[in-house]
């Protein structure tokens, strides 16, 4: 069996951490490397991690001595990960018991670079579940899909931009040197997503539940992906031909304009990265 690295950034997550960790260690797929990055939590998160580490030798613990943010936490875990595949999970969410196994079987069968599992959001207050991530193109994204230059705009507009809930081929990430933005910012997932999609991955989606997504621990009012997108565009320009970059550039700005985000970058943007 192939080893899979499950990466969880932890930041003052004591309220939900036990449920999250239980959902990982009791997976029906057992060949796991569990990397927990404690991002200078001031609650009981570290105590919980150490207790679990004593019980399960698969747990690898990284301790940050100052707050670095989720992006840097995930990068530090990626750098030391040894799994053939990588799966990200947020500390306030939890996995379906067969999440890793189902994703693994699909990635082996399809030879995809990424497998997307189903995310099921819920409100903890009344345990009501919602279908918030249903796409208008549901029939297509459930099937095997190869991202190409001529369908890039469609792909980034229809696939979910979260990093969690997806099983990645580690070689794909390492070969393309894909990491999160090297800064403490929110919305790091959006930039990571754009970097991944610019390398034209083969994607499979499965209809079985991967992540149970807790709605009431999110801070959507603070959401502004501008910095992470700027970092992604720098990566894409550096690693693309001038012709391809124009396609990527136009598609990304069009999508975020549709979503209501202004991506007008000022003259301080290094190297005129957004100049066509």
C-alpha positions, 0 to 999 in steps of 0.5 A: 500500500502507498503511503498518504500524507495527511496534513493538518494546520492547527491554530487554537483548535482545541474545540474541534481537534479531537473529532478531527484527529479521530476521523484521521486515525480511524480511517479504513485506509491505514498507511498514513503519515499524519503531519500536524503543524501547531501554529503557536496555539495558546489553547490546549491544542498542543496538549491534545496533539501530544496525547494523540502522538503517544497513542499513534506513531503515524503522527508527526508533530511540527511546532511553530514558535510564533504564528506563521499562518496556515499557508506557511504551516502547510508548506512546512508539512509539504516539505517534509512529507514522505507520502506518495499522495497528499491530503489536506484537512482543516482542524475544525473539519473531520473526515468520513471514515472511508474518505482516504480509501475512496480517494486512493482507489480512484487516483490509482484507477484513473491515474489522475494528478488530483482526486476531489472528494465530496464536501458536506458542509454543516451547521454545528448549532443544529447539525443541519447539513447543506449542499452548498458546493453543488456546481452547475456543471455537476455532471461534468466535474464528476467525471475524469477531466483533463485541464488544457489551455483551451478549457482553463477558464471553464476549469477554474470557474467550475472546480472548487478552489479549496485545497482540503478534501483533495488527494494530490499526487506528490510527484505532481506538486514536487515536479512543478514546485507548487507551494502555498504563498510564503506569507501569513495571509488568509485565502491562501487556498485560492492562490494554491488552486490557481498554481495547480490548475496552471500546470494542467492537471488530470482531475477525477471527482468522486461522489462519496463524502470526503470532508465534513465542513464546519460552517460556524468556524469560518471567517468569510467576512475577512475573505480577500484573495488578492495577495494570494492571487498576485503570488499565483500570477507571479508563479504562473508567469514564471512557469508559462510561455508568454502566449499561455500566460495571456490565456491564464491571465485573462481567465483569472481576471474574468473569473474574479471580476465575475465573483465581485473581487477587484484585482486592480494592482498598483504600481508597486506590483513587482516586475509589472507582473500583470502587464500583458 
